């Protein structure tokens, strides 16, 4: 799934400018109206006309537009039309949604945007302000996301970076999302990486044991509510019974992401039944917390692979 590959490459901070033809990603604007303390993309540079043309002529079925904040680009609708004229079937926009008024939503979808992937770090005012750096914007963001959900089926996805600020609220986050965002496609929980601004805010990195306890509650609630939650960046030994919800598995099976140099090679992981489908812990995490938390996982690997290949975003759908 090209859309998944493009987001994963951003999340891993692998955006080599020398070969844009290998990535279905576009950057039209490097500025942002947010001040997220966990931002990975603060040094992104807008693409040149030549780089844009390379991606446009690469034959992709899907292209993702990232930033900065894409909605700050006044020519975004024209850019989307340009993409669609090249035969691209789906266009995804990654945004905080603060500028997605009714008029802008209508004009972007008329231009050809397929979906919006909203950076929505918390559903409670205090935590939302801490993580986004923007006081008082939760109501507006919630309203704009709800409007997108109602506009078209599967037009909105929530992206939540999990940190020490919000990890205890994940179950309530899922409940809030299902109650406030009818028609939401799915939720992506991303375990925070020590990259970008987190290099100066390492206190944001929670330990996996505590996070796992809260994540499992959220996953159970999501299944009960019929909304899928996918997990990025958590080793499978911390997702017992929910391994198929790990986004990393699909990327590892498809060879889409090279984790060499990023993730730690632990002795305990070599004895795990799921070692060939699990990416393991990141080096930055082990440097901060050590390796005592990790243990070999025991699960039906073939069944996990079957569920992943069937389609992860549909794991909790009732059809």
C-alpha positions in Angstrom: 0.0 0.0 0.0 1.8 3.1 -1.3 0.1 5.5 1.2 1.5 3.4 4.1 4.9 3.4 2.6 5.0 7.1 2.2 4.0 7.8 5.8 6.4 5.3 7.2 9.3 6.9 5.3 8.5 10.2 6.9 8.1 8.7 10.4 11.5 7.0 10.0 13.0 10.3 9.0 14.2 8.7 5.8 13.6 11.3 3.1 16.8 11.3 0.9 16.4 14.2 -1.5 18.6 12.6 -4.1 15.9 10.1 -5.3 12.4 11.4 -5.1 11.2 9.0 -7.7 11.3 6.2 -5.1 8.9 8.0 -2.8 5.2 9.0 -3.4 5.6 12.1 -1.3 5.4 15.8 -2.0 6.3 18.8 0.1 4.9 22.2 -1.2 5.4 24.1 2.0 8.0 24.0 4.8 6.2 26.4 7.2 3.8 25.3 9.9 1.2 27.0 12.1 1.8 24.4 14.9 4.5 24.1 17.5 4.3 20.4 18.3 7.0 19.4 20.8 7.4 16.0 19.1 7.7 17.2 15.5 10.0 15.1 13.2 9.7 17.3 10.2 10.8 20.7 11.3 13.7 20.8 8.8 11.7 19.7 5.8 12.5 21.8 2.7 9.9 22.5 0.0 10.4 20.6 -3.2 11.8 22.2 -6.3 9.8 22.1 -9.6 12.2 19.5 -10.9 11.7 17.3 -7.9 7.9 17.7 -8.2 8.0 16.6 -11.8 10.1 13.5 -10.9 7.3 12.3 -8.5 4.5 13.3 -10.9 6.0 11.3 -13.7 6.8 8.2 -11.6 3.5 6.4 -12.2 2.2 6.3 -8.7 -1.4 5.4 -7.9 -1.3 7.3 -4.7 0.6 10.4 -3.5 0.8 12.0 0.0 1.3 15.7 0.6 3.2 16.6 3.7 4.9 19.6 5.3 5.2 21.8 7.2 1.5 22.4 7.1 0.2 21.8 3.6 -2.9 24.0 4.1 -0.6 27.1 4.3 0.1 26.5 0.6 -2.3 28.9 -1.2 -1.8 26.9 -4.4 -2.6 23.6 -2.9 -5.8 23.0 -4.9 -3.9 23.7 -8.1 -1.2 21.3 -7.0 -3.8 18.6 -6.3 -5.3 19.1 -9.7 -1.9 18.8 -11.3 -1.4 15.5 -9.5 -4.8 14.2 -10.6 -4.1 15.1 -14.2 -1.2 12.7 -14.1 -3.7 9.8 -13.4 -3.0 9.5 -9.7 -6.0 7.9 -8.1 -5.7 8.9 -4.5 -4.2 12.1 -2.9 -3.7 12.2 0.9 -3.0 15.4 2.8 -1.3 15.3 6.2 -2.4 18.2 8.3 -3.3 19.5 11.8 -6.6 20.6 10.2 -6.7 24.0 11.9 -7.1 25.8 8.6 -9.6 23.3 7.1 -12.7 25.5 7.0 -15.8 24.2 5.3 -14.9 26.2 2.2 -11.3 24.9 2.1 -12.5 21.3 2.7 -14.9 21.6 -0.2 -12.4 23.2 -2.6 -9.7 20.6 -1.8 -12.0 17.6 -2.2 -13.4 19.1 -5.4 -9.8 19.4 -6.6 -9.2 15.7 -5.9 -8.1 15.2 -2.4 -9.1 11.7 -1.2 -8.4 11.8 2.5 -6.9 13.9 5.3 -4.6 12.5 8.0 -5.0 14.6 11.0 -2.2 15.1 13.6 -4.5 14.9 16.7 -2.2 14.4 19.7 -4.8 14.5 22.5 -8.5 15.0 23.1 -8.2 16.8 26.5 -7.4 20.6 26.5 -4.3 20.4 28.8 -2.5 17.6 27.0 -3.5 19.0 23.6 -2.0 22.4 24.5 1.2 20.8 25.8 1.8 18.6 22.8 0.6 21.0 20.0 2.0 24.2 21.6 -1.3 25.9 20.6 -3.6 26.9 23.5 -7.3 26.9 22.9 -7.3 25.2 19.5 -8.8 21.8 20.5 -12.5 22.8 19.8 -11.7 24.2 16.3 -9.6 21.2 15.4 -12.3 18.8 16.6 -14.9 20.7 14.6 -12.8 20.6 11.4 -12.0 16.9 11.7 -15.7 16.1 12.4 -16.6 18.0 9.2 -14.2 16.0 7.2 -15.5 12.7 8.6 -19.0 13.7 7.6 -18.0 14.9 4.1 -17.0 11.5 2.7 -16.5 7.9 3.9 -12.9 7.1 4.9 -11.9 10.8 4.4 -10.3 11.2 7.8 -7.7 9.3 9.8 -6.3 10.3 13.2 -2.6 10.2 13.9 -1.6 10.3 17.5 2.0 10.4 18.7 2.2 8.5 22.0 4.3 10.3 24.7 4.6 10.6 28.4 2.0 13.4 28.1 -0.8 11.3 26.7 -0.1 7.6 27.0 -2.4 7.1 30.0 -5.3 8.6 28.0 -5.3 6.3 25.0 -8.4 4.4 25.9 -10.4 7.6 26.5 -8.9 8.9 23.2 -10.5 6.0 21.4 -13.8 6.6 23.0 -13.7 10.3 22.3 -12.8 9.6 18.6 -15.7 7.2 18.1 -18.2 9.6 19.8 -17.0 12.8 18.0 -15.8 11.6 14.6 -18.5 9.5 12.9 -17.1 7.8 9.8 -13.5 8.0 10.9 -11.4 5.6 8.8 -8.9 4.5 11.5 -6.5 5.7 14.3 -2.7 5.4 14.0 -0.9 5.4 17.3 2.8 6.2 16.9 5.2 5.5 19.7 7.4 8.6 19.9 10.9 8.5 18.4 13.9 10.4 19.6 14.2 12.5 16.5 13.5 16.1 15.4 12.4 18.2 18.4 12.3 15.1 20.7 16.1 15.3 20.7 15.6 18.3 23.0 12.6 16.8 24.8 13.6 13.2 25.6 11.3 13.3 28.7 8.5 12.7 26.1 9.7 9.0 25.7 7.6 6.8 28.0 8.7 3.2 28.9 7.2 0.5 26.8 5.8 -1.6 29.8 3.6 1.2 31.0 2.6 2.2 27.5 1.7 -1.4 26.6 -0.7 -1.6 29.5 -2.6 1.4 28.3 -2.3 0.5 24.6 -3.9 -2.9 25.2 -6.9 -1.2 26.9 -7.2 1.1 23.9 -7.1 -1.7 21.4 -9.7 -3.7 23.2 -12.0 -0.7 23.4 -11.4 0.1 19.7 -12.4 -3.4 18.7 -15.6 -3.1 20.8 -16.4 0.2 19.1 -15.7 -1.1 15.6 -12.9 1.3 14.8 -9.4 0.0 13.9 -6.3 1.3 15.7 -2.9 0.5 14.2 0.4 0.8 16.1 3.7 2.1 14.9 7.0 1.6 16.8 6.1 -0.9 19.5 7.9 -4.3 19.5 5.5 -7.3 19.3 6.3 -8.6 22.8 4.4 -5.5 24.1 1.3 -6.2 22.0 0.4 -9.8 23.1 -2.8 -10.9 21.4 -2.8 -7.8 19.2 0.3 -8.3 17.1 -1.5 -8.0 13.8 -2.3 -4.4 14.6 1.4 -3.5 14.3 2.0 -1.4 11.2 5.7 -2.3 11.2 4.9 -5.9 10.3 3.4 -5.0 6.9 6.4 -2.9 6.1 8.9 -5.5 7.2 7.2 -8.3 5.2 7.2 -6.1 2.1 10.8 -4.9 2.6 9.5 -1.4 2.4 11.6 0.1 5.2 15.2 -0.5 6.0 15.5 -0.5 9.8 19.2 -1.2 9.8 21.0 1.4 12.0 17.8 2.5 13.7 16.7 -0.5 15.7 18.8 -2.4 18.3 20.0 -6.0 17.8 19.2 -7.6 21.2 20.2 -11.1 22.2 16.7 -11.7 23.7 15.1 -10.9 20.3 17.0 -13.7 18.6 15.1 -16.2 20.7 11.7 -14.8 19.8 9.2 -16.7 17.7 8.2 -13.5 16.0 11.7 -12.2 15.3 11.4 -12.3 11.5 8.3 -10.2 11.5 9.1 -7.8 14.4 11.4 -4.8 13.9 12.4 -4.9 17.6 13.2 -1.9 19.8 14.8 1.3 18.6 18.4 2.0 19.6 17.4 5.4 21.1 14.9 3.6 23.4 17.4 1.1 24.6 20.0 3.8 25.2 17.5 5.5 27.5 15.8 2.6 29.2 18.0 -0.4 28.7 16.9 -3.9 27.5 15.5 -5.5 30.7 11.9 -5.0 29.5 12.2 -7.2 26.4 11.3 -10.9 26.3 10.6 -13.5 23.6 7.1 -13.4 22.3 5.0 -16.5 21.8 2.2 -16.4 19.2 0.9 -17.9 16.0 3.1 -16.2 13.5 1.3 -17.5 10.4 -2.0 -16.4 11.7 -0.6 -12.9 12.4 0.7 -12.7 8.8 -2.6 -13.9 7.5 -4.5 -11.1 9.3 -2.0 -8.5 8.2 -2.2 -9.5 4.6 -5.9 -9.5 4.7 -5.8 -5.8 5.4 -5.0 -4.1 8.7 -7.3 -1.1 8.4 -10.2 -3.6 8.2 -9.3 -5.6 11.3 -12.1 -4.3 13.4 -14.7 -3.5 10.7 -18.0 -5.4 11.0 -18.6 -6.8 7.5 
